[in-house]
Amino acid sequence: MQEDFLHYIWQHQYFDKTDLRTDDGQLITVLRPGHRNPDAGPDFLQARLQLGEVEWSGAVEIHLRASDWHRHQHQIDPKYDQVVLHVVLVADAAVQRTNGSEIPVLVLASRLPAGALYAYEQLRGQPPETLLPCAPLLPQVSELTRTMMLGRTLLERMEQKADRVAELHEQLGQDWEATAWHALAAAFGFQKNSEPLARLAKALPLALLRRYRADARQLAALVFGQAGFLDEEPPDEFSRELQTEFGFLRHKHNLHGTALVAHEWNFLRLRPANFPTVRLAQLLALLHARPTLFDALLTAHDGRALEQFFRVPLPDYWQKHTRPGRPGKVAELGRGSVQLLITNTVVPLRVAYARSIGNPEQVEAALTLLDQLPAERNHLTDAYEAAGFRNTCAADSQALLALQRGYCAPRRCVHCGIGASLLRR
């Protein structure tokens, strides 16, 4: 058993309160269990309890064993002096505040509801490789409960992504256009090259790129030069022209020491269409074709308009080369890649902006875009579909991935609406 189960039991008061007493015999009346503390300190704050004839306001601390109080060094931490009741599964030690006063203890071992304990042990007892620990019990859970939980996990996932966008926005001096550039640049790395592309965006501020946005050759020289792909002997005339141009621009803008080197990019086990050089070509084509990034992404009214935003032709050279001097046929940015960019970058960007201006309607509108994109298919979503979950659009896929990674994989069943429903039953 984990402490989170006892937290759940205490929060919802799912235990036998008949003749409820401390281990030294004081009668307990729970007037208010308190609220969960997300920060350091006692588990529940602002509780109201009557112990015997005296009413107390303070905190409640919960442990599996009373001796955990000493193991966690609470007896020397002033934050725990506000604890008025120590709730435990087993009382194997007396505990004190920093001034030596003893704290009353409530033992729950004999008061736990057998059904909830059995359901909890079933959920926690599944092998680690089990993707969905509650799968055998899902028929007991209503469709409404599942739908509400998936709505919650979708919002949590997009909020987490939006938090990262908001942090980037703050770092960039609250410039939304620069934020869009940095977020898109990292996203064009598609995991394998996300980190070097994020560093390239820092090495090429949007203010600099704007000066050369209208000149495709100078823009390519800046991007490929700063990426480190023009350092070696040029393999063809086009690369030679870019190298010469970059030498001029690097000196003009004092870019020495900020460029990446070619070996920092990942090509291993990637199809040519996913080579970082191809992604860079697609990114600079977007920069060249779109006068603004953020405004266009913010005002696109539906998924089709957003897909059209990313539909820009590659420069002639990059339609026929996968790397400088290496011929190969290259297609434009694929539809699947575009949909990933919308899901993982555009929607969080719009959510972050909507939050910054206090507009919940725009948050909802951003999430609605996910309803217009096809569902993601992988072994995780397949497992949830097999268990009866719906996966018909990107919103469903994102919700299922958030459910798996945020609740099922770490076995946070008591924090999940589906798991809580099973415990209540």
C-alpha positions in Angstrom: 0.0 0.0 0.0 1.1 3.5 -0.8 0.3 6.7 1.2 -1.7 8.0 -1.7 -4.4 5.5 -0.8 -4.7 6.8 2.8 -4.7 10.3 1.4 -7.7 9.4 -0.7 -9.4 7.7 2.2 -9.0 10.7 4.4 -9.9 13.3 1.8 -13.2 11.6 1.0 -13.7 10.2 4.5 -14.2 6.7 3.2 -13.6 4.8 6.5 -15.7 3.6 9.4 -16.3 6.5 11.8 -18.2 4.4 14.4 -16.8 5.4 17.9 -13.9 7.2 16.2 -11.1 7.7 18.8 -7.4 8.5 19.0 -5.1 5.7 20.1 -5.2 7.2 23.7 -9.1 7.1 23.7 -10.1 10.7 22.8 -13.4 10.8 20.8 -12.8 12.3 17.3 -15.3 14.3 15.3 -14.1 15.4 11.8 -15.7 18.7 11.1 -13.6 19.4 8.1 -10.9 17.1 6.7 -8.9 20.0 5.2 -7.5 20.4 1.7 -4.6 18.7 0.1 -1.3 20.6 0.4 0.5 20.7 -3.0 3.7 22.1 -1.4 6.1 21.1 1.3 4.6 20.6 4.7 1.7 18.6 6.2 -0.5 16.6 3.8 -3.8 18.4 4.7 -4.2 22.0 5.7 -7.1 24.0 7.4 -8.7 20.9 9.0 -11.2 21.3 11.8 -11.5 18.5 14.4 -13.1 18.0 17.7 -10.9 15.9 20.0 -12.8 15.1 23.2 -14.3 18.4 24.3 -11.8 20.7 22.5 -12.2 21.9 18.8 -8.9 22.2 16.9 -8.0 23.9 13.7 -4.8 22.9 12.0 -3.1 20.4 9.8 -3.4 16.6 9.4 -0.3 14.5 8.5 -0.7 11.0 7.0 1.7 8.0 7.1 1.6 4.3 6.7 3.5 3.9 9.9 3.7 6.4 12.7 7.4 6.0 12.9 7.7 7.6 9.4 7.3 10.8 11.2 10.7 10.4 12.7 12.1 8.9 9.5 11.1 12.1 7.6 12.5 14.3 10.4 9.2 16.0 11.0 10.0 16.3 14.8 12.6 19.0 14.0 10.6 20.8 11.2 8.5 23.8 12.5 6.1 23.4 9.5 4.7 20.3 11.2 4.0 22.1 14.5 0.6 22.9 13.1 -0.4 19.2 12.9 -3.3 18.4 15.2 -3.9 14.8 14.1 -1.5 12.1 12.8 -3.5 9.6 10.7 -1.7 6.3 10.2 -2.2 2.7 9.2 -0.1 1.3 12.0 0.8 3.2 15.3 4.3 1.9 16.0 5.7 5.1 17.7 4.6 8.2 19.5 5.3 11.5 17.7 6.0 15.0 18.9 6.2 18.5 17.7 9.4 20.5 17.9 8.5 21.7 21.4 8.1 18.0 22.6 4.3 18.1 22.8 2.7 14.8 21.7 0.4 14.6 18.7 -2.8 12.6 18.8 -2.9 9.5 16.5 -5.8 8.0 14.5 -5.2 4.4 13.4 -7.1 3.4 10.3 -6.0 -0.2 9.8 -9.3 -1.7 11.1 -11.5 1.0 9.6 -10.7 0.8 5.9 -13.6 -0.3 3.6 -12.8 -3.8 2.4 -14.1 -3.2 -1.2 -12.0 -0.1 -1.7 -8.9 -1.9 -0.3 -9.5 -4.9 -2.6 -9.9 -2.7 -5.7 -6.8 -0.7 -4.8 -4.8 -3.8 -4.4 -6.0 -5.1 -7.7 -5.0 -1.9 -9.4 -1.6 -1.6 -7.7 -0.9 -5.3 -8.1 -0.8 -5.4 -11.9 2.6 -6.1 -13.4 4.7 -3.0 -14.3 4.3 -3.8 -18.0 0.5 -3.6 -17.8 -0.4 -0.4 -19.7 -4.0 -0.2 -18.3 -4.1 -1.6 -14.7 -7.9 -1.1 -14.5 -8.7 -2.9 -17.7 -10.4 -6.0 -16.0 -12.6 -3.6 -14.0 -13.5 -1.1 -16.7 -17.0 -2.6 -17.3 -17.9 -1.3 -13.9 -17.1 2.3 -14.9 -19.7 4.5 -16.6 -19.1 6.0 -20.0 -19.7 9.4 -18.4 -16.9 8.9 -15.9 -14.5 7.9 -18.7 -15.4 10.8 -20.8 -15.0 13.3 -18.0 -11.6 11.9 -17.1 -10.4 12.1 -20.7 -11.6 15.7 -20.9 -9.5 16.4 -17.8 -6.4 14.7 -19.1 -6.6 16.5 -22.4 -6.8 19.8 -20.7 -3.9 18.8 -18.3 -1.7 17.8 -21.3 -2.3 21.0 -23.2 -1.9 23.1 -20.1 1.5 21.5 -19.5 2.6 22.2 -23.0 1.2 25.8 -22.7 3.2 26.3 -19.5 6.4 25.6 -21.5 5.3 28.0 -24.2 4.6 30.7 -21.5 8.0 30.1 -20.0 9.6 30.6 -23.4 7.5 33.7 -23.9 8.8 35.2 -20.7 12.4 34.4 -21.6 12.0 36.1 -25.0 10.8 39.4 -23.5 7.1 38.6 -24.0 7.5 38.7 -27.8 4.8 36.4 -29.2 6.3 36.4 -32.8 9.7 35.3 -31.4 8.0 32.7 -29.2 6.3 31.3 -32.3 9.6 31.1 -34.1 11.4 29.3 -31.2 8.5 26.9 -30.6 8.2 26.0 -34.3 11.9 25.6 -34.7 12.2 23.1 -31.9 9.1 21.3 -33.2 10.6 20.9 -36.7 13.2 18.7 -35.0 10.5 16.0 -34.4 12.1 14.6 -31.3 15.4 13.4 -32.8 16.6 16.8 -33.6 14.4 19.0 -31.4 17.3 20.0 -29.0 19.8 21.2 -31.7 17.0 23.0 -33.5 16.0 24.8 -30.3 19.6 25.9 -29.9 19.8 27.0 -33.5 16.7 29.2 -32.9 18.6 30.9 -30.0 21.7 31.3 -32.3 19.5 32.9 -35.0 17.1 35.5 -33.3 14.0 36.2 -35.3 15.0 39.9 -35.4 18.0 38.9 -37.5 16.2 36.5 -39.7 13.5 39.2 -40.4 16.2 41.3 -42.1 16.8 38.6 -44.7 13.4 36.9 -44.9 12.8 38.2 -48.4 16.1 36.9 -49.8 15.9 33.1 -49.9 19.7 32.7 -50.6 20.8 34.8 -47.7 18.2 33.2 -45.4 19.5 29.7 -46.4 23.1 30.9 -45.8 22.3 32.0 -42.3 20.3 28.9 -41.4 22.6 26.3 -42.8 25.7 28.2 -41.8 24.7 28.6 -38.2 23.6 24.9 -38.2 27.2 24.0 -39.0 26.5 22.5 -42.4 28.8 24.9 -44.3 32.0 24.4 -42.4 33.5 21.7 -44.7 34.7 21.8 -48.3 31.6 22.7 -50.4 30.4 19.7 -52.4 28.8 21.7 -55.2 28.4 25.2 -56.5 25.2 25.9 -54.5 26.9 25.0 -51.2 29.9 27.2 -52.2 27.7 30.2 -52.8 26.0 29.7 -49.4 29.4 29.3 -47.7 30.7 32.5 -49.2 27.5 34.4 -48.2 27.5 33.0 -44.7 31.2 34.1 -44.3 30.1 37.7 -45.0 27.0 37.5 -42.8 28.8 35.9 -39.9 31.4 38.7 -39.9 28.8 41.4 -40.4 26.6 40.2 -37.4 29.4 38.9 -35.2 28.0 35.3 -35.2 31.4 33.7 -34.4 31.2 31.2 -31.6 27.4 30.8 -31.6 27.1 28.3 -34.5 26.4 24.6 -34.0 28.6 21.9 -35.6 27.5 19.2 -38.0 28.1 16.3 -35.7 25.5 17.6 -33.2 22.7 16.7 -35.6 21.1 13.2 -35.7 20.9 11.4 -39.0 21.1 7.8 -37.7 18.1 5.6 -38.3 16.2 8.5 -40.0 14.6 8.3 -43.4 15.9 11.0 -45.7 12.6 12.9 -45.4 13.3 13.3 -41.7 17.0 14.4 -42.1 17.6 17.6 -40.2 18.9 19.2 -43.4 15.5 18.6 -45.0 13.7 19.9 -41.9 15.9 23.0 -42.0 15.0 23.6 -45.7 11.3 23.2 -44.9 11.7 25.7 -42.0 13.5 28.3 -44.0 10.9 27.9 -46.8 8.2 28.7 -44.2 10.1 31.7 -43.0 10.6 33.0 -46.5 6.9 32.5 -47.5 5.1 33.7 -44.4 5.6 37.4 -43.4 4.3 36.6 -39.9 4.2 33.4 -38.0 2.3 34.1 -34.8 -0.5 36.2 -36.2 -1.2 33.6 -39.0 -1.2 30.8 -36.5 -3.5 32.7 -34.1 -6.0 33.7 -36.7 -6.4 30.5 -38.7 -10.0 29.6 -38.0 -9.8 25.8 -38.5 -7.5 22.9 -39.0 -7.7 23.1 -42.8 -6.4 26.7 -42.7 -3.6 25.7 -40.4 -2.6 22.9 -42.7 -2.5 25.4 -45.6 -0.2 27.6 -43.5 2.4 24.9 -43.6 2.0 24.1 -47.3 4.9 26.1 -48.8 7.1 24.9 -51.7 10.7 24.0 -51.0 13.4 25.8 -52.8 14.5 24.2 -56.1 17.8 22.9 -54.7 16.1 21.2 -51.7 13.5 19.5 -53.8 16.4 17.4 -55.2 18.9 17.2 -52.3 18.7 15.6 -48.9 22.0 17.1 -47.7 24.3 19.6 -49.3 25.8 18.0 -52.4 23.8 14.7 -51.9 21.1 14.3 -54.5 17.8 12.8 -53.5 14.1 13.4 -54.1 12.5 15.3 -51.3 8.7 15.8 -50.8 7.2 18.7 -49.1 6.2 18.6 -45.4 3.9 15.6 -45.1 0.4 15.8 -43.8 1.2 13.7 -40.8 4.1 16.0 -39.8 1.8 19.0 -40.3 -0.8 17.5 -38.0 1.9 16.8 -35.3 3.0 20.4 -35.5 -0.5 21.7 -35.1 -1.1 19.3 -32.1 2.1 19.8 -30.3 3.0 23.4 -31.1 0.2 25.4 -32.6 -2.5 24.4 -30.1 -0.3 24.9 -27.0 0.8 28.3 -28.4 -2.8 29.4 -28.8 -3.7 28.1 -25.4 -0.8 30.0 -23.8 -1.8 33.2 -25.6 -5.4 32.8 -24.6 -4.4 32.4 -20.9 -2.2 35.4 -21.1 -5.1 37.6 -22.1 -7.6 35.9 -19.8 -9.8 34.5 -22.6 -11.2 31.1 -21.8 -13.2 31.0 -25.0 -10.0 31.1 -27.0 -8.6 28.2 -24.9 -11.7 26.2 -25.9 -11.4 27.2 -29.5 -7.8 26.1 -29.5 -8.7 22.7 -28.1 -11.5 22.4 -30.7 -8.8 22.3 -33.4 -7.8 18.9 -32.1 -11.3 17.6 -32.9 -10.6 18.3 -36.5 -7.4 16.3 -36.8 -7.2 12.5 -37.2 -6.4 10.3 -34.3 -2.8 9.2 -33.6 -2.2 5.5 -33.8 0.5 3.7 -31.8 0.8 0.8 -29.4 -0.5 2.9 -26.5 -3.6 4.2 -28.2 -4.2 0.7 -29.6 -4.2 -0.8 -26.1 -6.8 1.8 -24.8 -9.0 1.2 -27.9 -8.9 -2.5 -27.2 -10.2 -1.8 -23.7 -13.1 0.2 -25.0 -11.9 3.8 -25.1 -12.7 6.0 -28.1 -9.9 7.2 -30.3 -11.5 9.0 -33.3 -9.5 12.3 -33.4 -6.4 14.0 -32.1 -8.2 15.2 -29.0 -8.9 11.6 -28.0 -5.3 10.5 -28.7 -3.8 13.3 -26.7 -6.2 12.6 -23.8 -5.3 8.8 -23.9 -1.6 9.6 -24.0 -2.0 11.9 -21.0 -4.0 9.3 -19.1 -1.4 6.6 -19.7 1.7 8.8 -18.9 0.2 10.8 -16.1 -1.9 8.2 -14.3 -1.7 4.6 -15.5 2.1 4.2 -15.9 2.9 5.8 -12.5 -0.1 3.9 -11.0 -1.7 7.1 -9.7 -5.1 5.3 -9.7 -6.5 7.1 -6.7 -5.9 10.5 -8.4 -7.7 9.3 -11.6 -11.5 9.7 -11.9 -11.8 6.2 -13.3 -9.7 4.6 -10.5 -11.6 6.7 -7.9 -14.9 5.4 -9.3 -13.7 1.8 -8.8 -12.6 2.5 -5.3 -16.0 4.1 -4.4 -17.8 1.0 -5.7 
